[in-house]
Amino acid sequence: MRGGGRATGGRTLWDSSVGKKTVMAVSGLVMLLYLVVHMIGNLKIFFGPGEFDHYAHWLRVVGEPFMHYEWTLWLVRVVLLVAVVAHATSAYQLSRRDIKARPTKYVHKKRRASYATRTMRWGGIILGLFLVWHLLDLTTGTVHPGFRPGHPYRNVVDTFSTWYGNVLYIVAMLALGLHVRHGFWSAAQSLGVGSRTRDRFLKTTANVLALVLTVGFVSVPVAVMTQVVS
């Protein structure tokens, strides 16, 4: 009986808007942490092919000998996959719930939301599509004609030597910046961290994180285009 009660309680929490927003917040913060680490790793490309390729190899052997080859990397991938699915599912269900709650359009529309808020939905779609392309491009090489397994530095330079590679990546990173800017603030509110005394700090943190991530990620294709990295 008690186990059933806990299961019912968990189900009720998930079915509530508060529960879905909490899932969105936690999964979003997990992905944000990964993005910060991923961006720092990407910047190693400025230290040359040896440094960058060594870092890519280290990602596959981290945790050895306790963890076998690529086990840690696959563990991270599984956690990220769960976070992405949970985040996207919660966002979709909340969006559908919001539409059902407002079956008729307002006569007077007020655009009080920021640009980032108004584009969160499309930004999420852009990032989802980009993630698929990014994996097929630099992880599996499926859509990358010149892909060479075991040569990450060369593959990155090769991708950003094409106009479409740069356009897709830069557009996605701009969408990411807007998504992080609004998402971090929303996560803080959903988790009950926000308050009158903390709001200014949280907004500043959201803006700084969005700017740093956008500039950090975009700096790589720009460096290849300008031949700073070649």
SVG drawing of the C-alpha trace seen along z (x, -y; Angstrom):
<svg xmlns="http://www.w3.org/2000/svg" viewBox="-12 -45 63 47">
<polyline fill="none" stroke="black" stroke-width="0.4" points="0.0,0.0 2.7,-2.4 4.7,-1.7 1.5,-2.3 1.0,-5.6 4.5,-6.8 4.0,-5.8 0.7,-7.6 2.3,-10.6 5.1,-10.6 2.7,-10.3 0.6,-13.2 3.7,-15.3 4.7,-14.6 1.1,-15.3 1.1,-18.7 2.5,-21.8 4.8,-22.4 6.2,-18.9 6.8,-19.4 8.5,-22.8 10.7,-21.2 11.8,-18.5 12.5,-21.1 14.6,-23.1 16.7,-20.2 17.2,-18.7 18.1,-22.1 20.7,-22.7 22.2,-19.3 22.6,-20.3 23.9,-23.7 26.7,-22.2 27.6,-20.0 27.6,-22.9 30.0,-24.9 32.4,-21.9 31.9,-21.2 32.7,-24.8 35.9,-24.8 37.0,-21.6 36.2,-23.1 38.5,-26.1 41.5,-23.7 41.5,-23.8 43.3,-27.1 46.3,-25.2 46.8,-23.2 45.9,-19.7 48.1,-17.8 46.4,-19.4 42.9,-19.0 43.3,-15.5 44.8,-14.5 41.8,-15.9 39.4,-14.0 41.3,-10.8 41.3,-11.6 37.4,-11.8 37.4,-8.1 39.8,-6.8 38.8,-8.9 38.2,-6.7 40.5,-3.9 41.3,-1.3 38.2,-1.2 36.1,-2.2 36.7,-0.5 37.4,-2.4 34.6,-4.9 32.4,-3.7 32.5,-7.1 31.8,-8.9 28.8,-6.7 27.6,-7.2 27.7,-11.0 25.8,-10.5 23.1,-8.4 22.6,-11.1 22.4,-13.8 19.9,-11.8 17.7,-11.4 18.0,-15.1 17.2,-16.1 14.1,-13.7 12.8,-14.9 13.3,-18.5 11.7,-18.2 8.8,-16.1 8.0,-18.5 8.2,-21.5 5.9,-20.0 3.3,-18.9 3.4,-22.3 2.9,-24.0 -0.1,-21.7 -1.6,-22.3 -1.2,-26.1 -2.9,-26.0 -5.8,-23.9 -6.2,-26.3 -6.6,-29.2 -8.8,-27.9 -9.7,-31.4 -7.2,-34.1 -7.1,-37.3 -8.5,-40.3 -5.6,-42.5 -2.2,-41.0 0.4,-42.4 4.0,-41.7 5.5,-42.0 7.8,-39.0 11.4,-39.4 12.6,-38.3 14.2,-35.3 10.9,-34.3 8.9,-34.6 11.4,-32.4 12.0,-29.7 9.8,-27.3 11.4,-27.8 14.8,-28.0 14.3,-24.6 13.3,-23.1 16.4,-24.7 18.6,-23.2 17.0,-19.8 17.5,-19.7 21.1,-21.0 21.9,-18.4 21.0,-15.6 23.1,-17.2 26.0,-17.9 26.2,-14.2 25.9,-13.0 28.6,-15.5 31.3,-15.2 30.5,-12.0 29.5,-9.5 30.6,-11.4 27.4,-10.3 26.8,-13.7 30.5,-14.7 32.1,-13.6 35.7,-14.2 35.2,-12.7 38.3,-10.8 37.8,-8.7 40.4,-9.5 41.2,-13.0 38.9,-15.4 40.9,-18.5 40.9,-17.9 37.2,-17.1 36.3,-20.3 38.4,-22.4 37.0,-20.6 33.4,-21.3 34.0,-25.0 35.7,-25.3 32.2,-25.1 29.7,-27.9 26.8,-25.7 28.7,-24.2 29.4,-27.8 25.8,-29.0 24.2,-26.0 26.5,-26.2 26.4,-30.0 22.6,-30.1 22.2,-27.3 24.6,-28.9 22.7,-32.2 19.5,-30.3 21.4,-28.6 22.4,-31.9 18.8,-33.1 17.6,-29.7 20.1,-29.8 19.3,-33.4 15.7,-32.8 16.0,-29.2 18.3,-29.9 16.0,-32.5 13.0,-30.3 14.8,-27.4 15.6,-29.6 11.9,-30.5 10.7,-26.9 13.1,-25.7 12.1,-28.5 15.5,-30.2 14.3,-33.5 13.4,-36.3 13.4,-40.1 16.9,-40.2 18.3,-37.6 16.5,-38.5 19.1,-41.0 22.0,-38.6 20.1,-35.7 19.3,-37.9 23.0,-39.1 24.2,-35.4 21.8,-34.4 23.0,-37.1 26.7,-36.4 26.2,-32.6 24.4,-33.2 27.1,-35.6 30.0,-33.5 28.6,-30.3 27.6,-32.0 31.0,-33.8 32.9,-30.7 31.2,-28.3 31.1,-30.8 34.8,-31.6 35.7,-28.2 34.1,-28.6 35.1,-32.2 38.7,-31.2 38.6,-28.7 37.0,-31.2 39.7,-33.7 42.4,-31.0 43.5,-31.7 42.9,-27.9 43.8,-25.9"/>
</svg>
